Amino acid sequence: PHMPGIGYSNDVRGGGMVDLDVTELHLHGRIEASGEGNGPASGGSINITTDLITFGEKSGISADGSETSAVGGGGGRVSLSYSESSVDDSLVQEYITAYGVNHMMHKGAPAQYI
């Protein structure tokens, strides 16, 4: 995924683009490309390629659509390619979100690829 998100107006911003190609990624915070503002905005895209990824206690990767009471934004895209992780492969997905949000602020199914 290599496209930014789109926002409804100047004060509603779609998520950006993150493209990392590193040997090791020790994540102790968040990588965000989520939509934001008081209106619909879609999430952006995050593309990470690494040999080793480690996750800290409150770490995460997200490209969510904006949450508003009127109209929600579509989820972005996340691609994570790695050889080794600090957590079991089945748990890696718990650190990643790319939710779309509807007008009732209910999160839809994540749109992601690992």
Summary of the structure (lengths in Angstrom):
residues: 114
radius of gyration: 14.0
end to end distance: 11.6
largest distance: 42.2
contacts: 413
relative contact order: 0.23
helix: 6%
strand: 40%
